[in-house]
Amino acid sequence: MVVCGDDGLAHRLAAELRGVYREQVVLVVPPSLRTPPQPMAGRARAASAALFGRMVTAVNRGAGGSDDTLVPDERVMEAAEPTEAVLADAGVDRAAALALVYDDDETNIRAALTARRLNPRLRLVLRLYNRRLGQHIEELLDQAAELAGASTAGGRGGHADHHADITTTVLSDADTTAPALVATALVGTSKVVDAEGLLLRAVERRPPQPGEVADPGLCTLALLSATSSDPAGAEGSEDSGDGPRLLPDAEAVAAATGRGTVVLEQVSYSGPPLPARRAGVMPFASLFSARLRWSLAGLVAAVVALAVALIVVTDDHPLHAIYITLLDLFAINEPALGAPTGQQVLQLLSGLVGLLLLPVLLAAVLEALGTFRTASALRKPPRGLSGHVVLLGLGKIGTRVLTRLREQHIPVVCVEADPEARGMAVARRLRVPVVVGDVTQEGVLESAKIHRADALLALTSVDTTNLEAVLYARSVRPDLRAVLRLYDDDFAKAVYRTLRTAHPAALTRSRSVSHLAAPAFAGAMMGRQILGAIPVERRVLLFAAVVVNGHPQLEGRTVAEAFRPGAWRVLALDTAARGRTAGGEPPGSGLVWDLPDTYVLRAGDRVVLAATRRGLAELLGRRTRSPR
C-alpha cells in the first residue's frame, strides 16, 4: 500500500493500514526540513508524524497470539510532490493500492492520472471535496482500468472477474467524518459503521445477571475475554478459550455464561422529531402572525353575528341575509332609508366592521409578501425549541454534519460567524435556524437555546474557539453532551480528562477529523466492498458488502449454511440490488437485517457481512501472509 499526503490524514491512514489490516505501507510525505508556509502546518505535520511513530510502536509491541500477528515493515519517503519519478520509486507499479490524500484536489488528480498510467491494475483512493468532479474522475479512471484489465485478461486467457476489484474511489474527509460525529452526538460513541446510509454501532454488554434476559441487538458479534471484567486479569489468548471469540454461533453464546458480549445496534435518534411538513409547500400558518390570525378570526365572527342578527330582525332567508350583510360590509349596498330601526343599526355596524377590515386585509397582504420575501433567508430558532443539537461552524465539516443530522430528522440550530460561509446556502435550503455571530461573544449560545439543547457539536477550525464554546456551555448546562473538534492529540486528551473530572456526569468527546476519516480511506484501499472496521479488544471485525455471485461459500446456500463461526457471517441483504425483498415481496429500499436462516442466497444478491481479516481474505480469494 502506498499513501501520499501532506497532512495528518496521511499518517493516520498509514497507521490504520498497519495497525488494523497488517499491510505493508510506503508513506510519501513532504520533506520535514522544508519550512512550511504556515506555522500550524508545521505543528500538524510534526504531531501527526509523532503519532504515526507511537501507533507503529504500539502495534509492534502488541502483536501476537492470533491470526493478526504479522506487522510488516514500513517505509517513509520524503518528496515535495508526487511526480512520476516519486511514484515509481515508491513502487506504485507493484503496489495493490494507492491513496492520494493531499489537501489540494489538483495535486491528487494529477498524481492519480500518472499512477493509472504506471499501473493500470492499481486500486486508487483519492481525497476530493468536489463531489461532481469526483464522480467524473471515478468514471474516467475506472474506464481506463477496465479497458486495460480487459486487454490483459484477453492476452492471458483470463476473465474479467480477475480485475473486478480494480476500482477508483473518491472520498472526502468531510463525508467520511460526518457519520461518526453524528453518532458521537447522539449516543456518545464513534465506533460506527455506515452501511448504505444506516449507522451501526458495536456495543459492549456486561454478562447478564440471574433472571435477566440479554438483548441480542441485531446480532452478537463477539464474546469478550473471560477476564475482561476482572481488573486484575489479563486478556487470554484465543487458543486457551479465554480470549475474545469473534462471530460465535448460538451454541457458543448460550454456553458462554459470565462473559460479556459485543452486539450490533442501529444508531437512532430518540429526541423530539421534526414537525411534519410537505416538501416545497409553505404552511398557511407561516404566512401570517398569530396576532393577525386572531384579528381575522374576530372580524369573521363579527360578520357572522351581524348576519344572524339581520335574520332575526328581518326574518329573511339566511343566504339572502348573509349577502345583504356583505354588501353593507363593503359599502356597496343602498342606504336602508325607510327600513326598520334595527335594520338601519345593523347596516351602520356592518359599515363600521368594513372600515376595520380594510387595515387588517392590508396588513395580511404586506405580511404575506414579507414572508415570501424572507422564505429564502435564514431562520431564527423558534421559542419553544428543545432537545435539539447546537452545531458550531458551517465550514466543510460542519456542512456535511448538518446534512447528515437533517437526514436523521434531528432538529438543529447552527451558529456561524461568517455570513458568507460555505454551509449558509445549505442551511437556508434545509430551513435550519442559524444564529449569525461569534460564538465567543456573550449571548450567542443563548440565542441558540443552548440551555434546552441535548448536544453541542463544536466543529469550527479553531481549537480555542471550540474549547471556549464547550466550557461556556458547560457552565450553562453541566450535563450537556459535548463533542469538540481538536487537532492536537495531546491537547485533546488533556481537555477530555479535565472535562471528565470536572463534569463526571456529562459526556464529553474530542475528535480529530483525520482520525475519524482514516478508517474509511483504509477500507477503500482494501477494496470498495469494505464498509468499515470495529475493534474488539486486540482483534478487528471487518464489515463488507459482497456480491454473492462467484463465491461458492455463499451462492446457493442458506443464510445458516453460509455462516462460518469465527470467519464470516451474513448480516443483511441489499434489497435494491435485485429489486426485491428476502421473501419475494415488491421492491424496497435499504437493507433487510432480519433475514431468515432458510433464505437461499442467489447469484445476484448483494449482502452485508461481518468477517475477520483471515475469513474475508479466504472469502475473497486473497492470500494472507504467514507470520515470520
C-alpha positions in Angstrom: 0.0 0.0 0.0 1.3 3.5 -0.9 0.0 6.5 0.9 0.8 10.1 -0.3 -0.2 13.1 1.6 0.8 16.4 3.2 -1.1 16.5 6.5 -2.2 14.3 9.4 -4.6 12.2 7.4 -1.7 10.5 5.6 0.0 9.5 8.8 -3.3 8.3 10.3 -4.1 6.3 7.2 -0.7 4.6 7.2 -1.1 3.7 10.8 -4.6 2.4 10.2 -3.3 0.1 7.4 -0.5 -1.2 9.5 -2.4 -1.5 12.8 -5.8 -2.8 11.6 -5.1 -4.5 8.3 -1.5 -5.5 8.8 -0.5 -4.3 5.3 3.0 -3.2 4.1 2.9 0.6 3.7 5.0 3.1 1.9 4.4 6.6 3.2 5.3 9.6 1.0 5.2 12.9 2.8 6.8 16.4 2.1 10.3 16.9 3.5 10.3 17.6 7.2 13.1 20.1 6.9 11.2 22.3 4.5 9.9 25.5 6.0 6.1 25.2 6.0 4.0 28.1 4.6 2.1 28.3 7.9 3.2 27.6 11.4 0.1 25.5 12.1 1.0 23.2 9.2 4.5 22.5 10.7 3.0 21.7 14.1 0.3 19.5 12.5 2.9 17.6 10.4 5.2 17.1 13.5 2.3 16.0 15.7 1.0 13.5 13.1 4.4 12.1 12.5 4.9 11.5 16.2 1.5 9.9 16.4 2.4 7.6 13.5 5.5 6.5 15.3 3.6 5.9 18.5 1.0 3.8 16.8 3.5 1.7 14.9 5.4 1.1 18.1 2.3 0.0 19.9 1.3 -2.3 17.1 4.8 -3.9 17.1 4.6 -4.4 20.8 1.1 -5.8 20.9 1.4 -8.3 18.0 1.0 -12.0 18.8 -1.4 -14.7 19.8 -3.9 -14.8 16.8 -4.2 -14.5 13.1 -3.3 -10.8 13.4 0.3 -11.4 14.4 2.1 -10.1 11.4 3.3 -6.5 11.4 5.0 -5.8 8.1 7.7 -3.2 7.5 7.0 0.4 6.7 8.9 2.8 4.5 8.8 6.6 4.7 9.8 8.7 1.8 10.1 12.5 1.6 9.1 14.3 -1.6 7.7 17.7 -2.3 5.2 16.5 -4.9 4.0 13.1 -6.2 5.7 13.2 -9.5 6.1 10.2 -11.8 9.6 9.5 -10.6 8.5 9.7 -6.9 5.6 7.3 -7.6 7.8 4.9 -9.4 10.4 5.0 -6.6 7.5 4.3 -4.1 6.7 1.1 -6.0 3.4 2.1 -7.5 3.9 -0.3 -10.4 4.0 -3.2 -7.9 1.5 -1.9 -5.3 -2.0 -3.1 -4.7 -3.5 0.3 -3.8 -2.5 4.0 -3.8 -4.1 6.7 -1.6 -3.7 10.3 -2.6 -4.8 12.4 0.3 -3.2 15.8 -0.4 -5.2 18.8 0.7 -5.1 20.1 -2.9 -7.6 18.5 -5.3 -5.5 19.3 -8.4 -2.4 17.5 -6.9 -4.4 14.4 -6.2 -6.0 14.3 -9.7 -2.6 14.8 -11.5 -1.0 12.1 -9.4 -3.9 9.7 -10.0 -3.7 10.1 -13.8 0.0 9.4 -13.6 -0.4 6.4 -11.3 -3.1 4.8 -13.5 -0.7 5.0 -16.5 2.1 3.4 -14.5 -0.1 0.6 -13.2 -3.5 0.0 -14.8 -4.4 -2.6 -12.2 -3.8 -0.3 -9.3 -6.6 0.4 -6.8 -6.9 4.2 -6.4 -8.3 6.2 -3.5 -8.5 10.0 -3.9 -9.3 12.7 -1.5 -11.5 15.3 -3.2 -14.1 17.7 -1.8 -15.8 18.5 -5.1 -18.4 15.7 -5.4 -19.3 16.3 -9.0 -15.7 16.4 -10.2 -15.0 13.3 -8.1 -17.8 11.4 -9.9 -16.3 12.3 -13.3 -12.8 11.3 -12.2 -14.1 8.0 -10.9 -15.7 7.2 -14.2 -12.7 8.2 -16.2 -10.1 6.2 -14.2 -12.4 3.2 -13.9 -13.0 3.2 -17.6 -9.2 3.3 -18.2 -8.7 0.4 -15.7 -11.5 -1.6 -17.3 -10.0 -1.3 -20.8 -6.5 -2.2 -19.5 -7.9 -5.1 -17.5 -9.9 -6.5 -20.4 -6.8 -6.4 -22.7 -4.7 -8.0 -20.1 -7.3 -10.7 -19.4 -7.6 -11.4 -23.1 -3.9 -11.7 -23.6 -3.5 -14.1 -20.7 -6.7 -16.1 -21.4 -8.2 -14.9 -18.1 -11.6 -13.4 -17.4 -12.9 -10.0 -16.3 -13.6 -11.1 -12.7 -9.9 -11.1 -12.0 -10.0 -7.3 -12.4 -13.3 -6.7 -10.7 -11.5 -5.1 -7.6 -9.5 -2.6 -9.7 -11.5 0.5 -8.8 -11.2 4.2 -8.2 -12.8 5.6 -5.1 -13.1 9.3 -4.4 -13.7 10.2 -0.8 -14.0 13.4 1.2 -12.7 13.6 4.8 -15.8 15.7 5.5 -18.2 13.0 4.2 -16.4 10.2 6.0 -16.2 12.1 9.2 -19.9 13.2 9.4 -21.4 9.8 10.4 -19.0 9.3 13.3 -19.6 12.9 14.5 -23.4 12.4 14.3 -23.2 9.1 16.2 -21.0 10.7 18.8 -23.5 13.5 19.3 -26.4 11.0 19.6 -25.1 8.1 21.5 -21.6 9.1 22.6 -19.5 6.7 20.5 -17.6 6.9 17.2 -17.3 3.1 16.8 -19.8 3.1 14.0 -20.1 1.6 10.5 -22.0 3.5 7.7 -23.8 0.7 5.9 -25.6 2.1 2.9 -26.6 5.2 4.9 -27.6 3.3 8.0 -25.4 4.0 11.1 -24.5 0.9 13.1 -22.5 0.7 16.3 -20.9 -2.0 18.3 -21.9 -2.0 22.0 -20.2 -4.0 24.8 -22.7 -5.7 27.1 -21.9 -6.9 30.6 -22.8 -10.5 31.5 -26.5 -10.9 32.3 -27.3 -11.3 35.9 -29.5 -14.3 37.1 -33.1 -13.7 35.9 -32.1 -11.1 33.3 -32.7 -11.5 29.6 -29.8 -10.3 27.4 -30.7 -8.1 24.5 -29.0 -9.5 21.4 -29.4 -6.4 19.3 -29.2 -7.0 15.6 -26.8 -9.9 16.2 -23.9 -10.9 18.5 -20.6 -10.1 17.0 -18.2 -11.4 19.7 -17.7 -12.9 23.1 -15.3 -10.8 25.2 -12.4 -12.3 27.1 -13.2 -14.3 30.2 -11.1 -11.9 32.2 -12.3 -8.7 30.6 -14.4 -7.9 33.7 -11.6 -8.7 36.1 -9.4 -5.6 36.7 -6.5 -7.8 37.9 -6.8 -10.3 35.0 -5.1 -10.3 31.7 -6.6 -10.9 28.3 -6.1 -14.6 27.5 -5.2 -16.0 24.1 -7.9 -17.3 21.9 -6.3 -20.7 21.8 -6.9 -21.1 25.5 -10.5 -20.2 25.2 -10.2 -17.2 27.5 -9.7 -14.6 24.7 -12.3 -12.9 22.6 -14.3 -15.1 20.2 -15.4 -13.4 17.1 -18.6 -14.3 15.3 -19.7 -17.1 17.7 -22.7 -19.3 16.9 -25.8 -19.6 19.0 -24.5 -22.6 21.0 -21.3 -20.8 21.9 -23.2 -17.7 23.0 -25.5 -19.8 25.2 -22.6 -21.7 26.7 -20.5 -18.6 27.5 -22.1 -17.7 30.8 -20.4 -14.9 32.7 -18.8 -13.4 29.6 -19.6 -10.0 28.1 -20.7 -9.7 24.5 -20.4 -7.2 21.7 -23.7 -6.7 19.9 -24.6 -4.7 16.8 -27.2 -1.9 17.2 -28.6 0.7 14.9 -27.9 4.3 15.8 -31.2 6.1 16.1 -32.4 9.5 17.5 -34.9 9.3 20.4 -35.4 13.1 20.9 -38.3 15.2 19.7 -38.9 14.7 15.9 -39.1 17.5 13.3 -42.6 18.7 12.6 -44.2 17.1 9.6 -44.1 19.3 6.6 -44.7 18.7 3.0 -41.6 19.4 0.9 -41.8 22.6 -1.2 -45.2 23.7 0.4 -45.3 26.6 2.8 -47.9 26.1 5.5 -50.7 28.6 5.8 -49.8 29.4 9.5 -46.3 30.6 8.5 -47.8 33.3 6.2 -49.5 35.3 8.9 -48.6 36.1 12.5 -50.7 34.9 15.4 -52.0 38.4 16.2 -53.1 38.8 12.6 -54.8 35.5 12.5 -56.8 36.4 15.7 -57.8 39.7 14.1 -59.1 38.0 11.0 -60.9 35.4 13.2 -62.6 38.3 15.2 -63.8 40.0 12.1 -65.2 36.8 10.6 -67.1 36.3 13.9 -68.4 39.8 13.8 -69.7 39.3 10.2 -71.4 36.1 11.3 -73.0 37.8 14.3 -74.3 40.6 12.1 -75.8 38.1 9.6 -77.6 36.2 12.4 -78.9 39.5 13.8 -80.2 40.5 10.4 -82.0 37.2 10.1 -83.7 37.7 13.4 -84.7 41.3 12.7 -86.0 40.9 9.2 -87.0 37.2 9.2 -85.1 36.9 5.9 -83.6 33.9 4.2 -80.2 33.1 5.7 -78.4 33.2 2.3 -80.0 36.5 1.4 -79.2 37.9 4.9 -75.6 37.0 4.5 -75.5 38.6 1.1 -77.0 41.8 2.4 -74.6 41.9 5.3 -71.6 41.5 2.9 -72.9 44.3 0.7 -73.2 46.6 3.8 -69.7 45.4 4.9 -68.1 46.5 1.6 -70.3 49.7 1.5 -71.8 48.9 -1.9 -75.5 48.5 -0.7 -78.2 51.1 -0.9 -78.8 53.1 2.4 -81.6 51.5 4.4 -83.9 54.5 4.3 -87.4 53.8 5.4 -86.3 50.4 6.8 -86.9 49.4 10.4 -84.6 50.9 13.0 -83.0 47.5 13.8 -82.0 47.0 10.2 -80.6 50.6 9.9 -78.5 50.0 13.1 -77.2 46.7 11.7 -76.2 48.5 8.4 -74.2 51.1 10.3 -72.5 48.4 12.3 -71.7 46.5 9.1 -70.1 49.6 7.7 -68.0 50.1 10.8 -66.8 46.5 10.6 -65.9 47.0 6.9 -63.8 50.0 7.9 -61.9 47.8 10.4 -61.5 45.1 7.8 -59.5 47.3 5.4 -56.3 47.7 7.5 -56.4 44.1 8.5 -56.5 43.0 4.9 -53.7 45.4 4.0 -51.6 44.0 6.9 -52.3 40.5 5.7 -51.1 41.3 2.2 -47.9 43.0 3.4 -47.2 40.2 5.9 -47.6 37.5 3.3 -45.3 39.4 0.9 -42.7 39.7 3.6 -43.0 36.0 4.4 -42.4 35.1 0.8 -39.5 37.5 0.6 -37.8 36.1 3.6 -38.6 32.5 2.8 -35.0 32.1 1.4 -33.5 34.0 4.3 -32.0 32.4 7.5 -34.5 31.3 10.1 -34.3 32.1 13.8 -34.6 29.5 16.5 -38.3 29.1 17.5 -39.3 30.0 21.0 -40.3 26.5 22.2 -37.4 24.6 20.7 -35.8 22.0 23.0 -34.0 18.7 22.7 -32.0 19.9 19.6 -28.4 19.8 18.6 -26.4 23.0 18.5 -23.8 23.0 15.7 -21.0 25.4 15.7 -19.3 26.1 12.4 -20.7 25.7 8.9 -17.4 25.1 7.1 -16.5 22.0 5.1 -17.1 19.6 8.0 -20.0 21.4 9.6 -21.9 21.4 6.3 -21.7 17.6 5.9 -22.6 17.0 9.5 -25.6 19.3 9.1 -26.8 17.3 6.1 -26.5 14.0 8.0 -28.3 15.4 11.0 -31.2 16.5 8.9 -31.3 13.1 7.1 -31.8 11.6 10.6 -34.7 14.1 11.2 -32.9 15.7 14.1 -33.6 19.4 15.0 -30.5 21.5 14.6 -29.6 25.1 15.4 -26.4 26.4 13.7 -24.0 29.1 14.9 -21.7 30.7 12.3 -19.7 33.9 12.5 -19.2 34.3 8.7 -22.4 35.2 6.8 -20.7 34.0 3.6 -19.7 30.6 5.0 -19.9 27.5 2.8 -22.8 26.0 4.7 -25.1 29.1 4.8 -26.8 28.1 1.5 -27.3 24.6 2.7 -28.9 25.8 6.0 -31.1 28.2 4.0 -32.2 25.4 1.7 -32.9 23.0 4.6 -34.7 25.7 6.6 -32.4 25.3 9.5 -32.3 28.0 12.2 -29.0 29.9 12.1 -27.5 32.3 14.6 -25.0 34.6 12.9 -22.4 35.7 15.4 -19.1 34.9 17.1 -19.7 32.0 19.5 -17.2 33.5 21.9 -19.4 36.6 22.4 -21.9 36.7 25.2 -25.5 35.9 24.2 -24.8 33.9 21.0 -25.1 30.5 22.6 -28.1 31.7 24.5 -29.7 32.7 21.2 -29.2 29.1 20.0 -31.2 27.8 23.0 -28.1 26.0 24.5 -29.9 25.7 27.9 -32.5 23.5 26.3 -30.3 21.6 23.9 -29.3 17.9 24.1 -25.9 18.1 22.5 -23.3 20.6 21.3 -21.1 19.9 18.3 -18.2 22.4 18.2 -16.7 21.9 14.7 -15.0 25.2 13.9 -11.5 25.2 12.5 -10.1 27.0 15.6 -9.3 24.7 18.6 -9.5 27.5 21.1 -12.9 28.6 19.9 -14.3 25.1 20.2 -12.8 24.7 23.7 -14.2 28.1 24.8 -17.6 27.3 23.5 -17.7 23.9 25.3 -16.5 25.4 28.6 -19.1 28.1 28.4 -21.9 25.6 27.5 -20.8 23.5 30.5 -21.3 26.5 32.8 -24.9 26.8 31.4 -25.7 23.1 31.2 -23.3 20.9 33.2 -24.9 17.7 31.9 -24.8 18.7 28.2 -23.4 16.2 25.8 -20.5 17.9 24.1 -18.3 17.0 21.1 -15.4 19.3 20.1 -13.1 19.1 17.2 -9.4 19.4 18.2 -6.4 18.6 16.1 -3.6 18.0 18.5 -4.0 14.6 20.2 -2.1 15.5 23.4 -4.2 18.7 23.8 -7.4 16.7 23.1 -6.5 14.1 25.7 -5.8 16.8 28.3 -9.1 18.6 27.6 -11.0 15.3 27.7 -9.6 14.2 31.1 -10.1 17.6 32.6 -13.7 17.9 31.5 -14.5 14.4 32.6 -13.0 15.2 36.0 -14.9 18.5 36.4 -18.2 17.1 35.0 -18.3 13.3 35.6 -22.0 13.0 34.9 -21.7 14.6 31.4 -20.4 13.1 28.2 -17.5 14.8 26.5 -15.7 13.7 23.4 -12.8 15.3 21.5 -12.5 14.2 17.9 -9.9 14.7 15.1 -11.1 14.8 11.5 -8.1 12.8 10.3 -8.6 10.2 13.0 -12.2 9.7 12.1 -11.6 9.7 8.3 -8.7 7.3 8.2 -10.7 4.1 8.6 -12.9 4.9 5.6 -9.9 5.6 3.4 -8.2 2.5 4.6 -11.3 0.4 3.9 -11.4 1.8 0.4 -7.8 0.9 -0.2 -8.6 -2.7 0.8 -11.4 -2.7 -1.7 -14.6 -0.8 -2.5 -16.6 -3.5 -0.7 -15.1 -2.7 2.7 -17.6 -0.6 4.7 -15.6 -0.3 7.9 -13.9 -2.0 10.9 -14.7 -2.2 14.6 -12.0 -3.3 17.1 -12.8 -6.0 19.6 -10.1 -6.0 22.3 -6.9 -7.0 20.4 -8.8 -8.1 17.2 -10.7 -6.4 14.5 -14.0 -7.2 12.8 -14.4 -6.0 9.2 -17.8 -5.2 7.6 -18.0 -5.7 3.8 -20.6 -5.5 1.0 -20.2 -8.6 -1.2 -22.0 -9.8 -4.3 -22.8 -13.4 -3.9 -22.0 -14.3 -7.5 -18.7 -16.1 -7.8 -18.4 -17.1 -4.1 -19.2 -20.8 -3.7 -19.2 -20.3 0.1 -22.3 -18.2 -0.3 -24.0 -18.9 -3.6 -26.8 -21.4 -3.4 -26.5 -21.8 0.4 -28.9 -20.7 3.0 -28.0 -18.0 5.5 -27.4 -20.6 8.2 -25.3 -22.7 5.9 -23.2 -19.7 4.7 -22.4 -18.8 8.3 -18.9 -19.9 9.3 -18.3 -19.2 13.0 -15.1 -17.3 13.6 -14.7 -16.4 9.9 -17.7 -14.6 8.5 -21.5 -14.1 9.0 -24.1 -12.7 6.6 -25.9 -9.8 8.4 -28.2 -8.2 5.8 -29.4 -8.3 2.3 -29.4 -5.2 0.0 -32.9 -5.2 -1.4 -32.0 -2.6 -4.1 -29.5 -5.0 -5.7 -32.2 -7.2 -7.2 -35.3 -5.0 -6.7 -37.0 -7.5 -4.2 -37.0 -8.4 -0.6 -35.9 -11.6 1.0 -39.4 -13.1 0.9 -40.0 -12.1 -2.7 -42.1 -9.1 -1.9 -42.2 -5.9 -4.1 -39.0 -3.8 -4.3 -38.0 -1.9 -1.2 -35.1 0.4 -0.2 -32.4 -0.1 2.3 -31.1 -3.2 4.0 -33.1 -6.2 5.4 -31.5 -7.2 8.7 -33.9 -9.9 9.9 -33.0 -12.4 7.2 -34.4 -15.9 7.9 -31.9 -18.7 8.3 -33.7 -20.6 5.5 -33.3 -17.8 2.9 -31.2 -19.1 -0.1 -28.5 -16.7 -1.3 -28.7 -16.2 -5.1 -26.1 -15.1 -7.6 -27.4 -11.6 -8.0 -27.8 -10.9 -4.2 -25.6 -8.3 -2.5 -25.1 -8.9 1.2 -23.5 -7.1 4.1 -21.4 -9.4 6.2 -19.0 -9.3 9.2 -15.8 -11.1 8.9 -12.3 -11.5 10.4 -9.3 -10.5 8.4 -8.4 -14.1 7.6 -12.0 -15.0 6.9 -12.5 -12.1 4.5 -9.3 -12.9 2.7 -10.4 -16.5 2.3 -13.8 -15.5 1.1 -12.5 -13.0 -1.5 -9.8 -15.4 -2.6 -6.9 -13.3 -1.3 -3.8 -15.0 0.2 -2.9 -14.0 3.7 0.7 -13.5 4.7 2.1 -16.1 7.1 3.9 -14.8 10.3 7.7 -14.5 10.2 
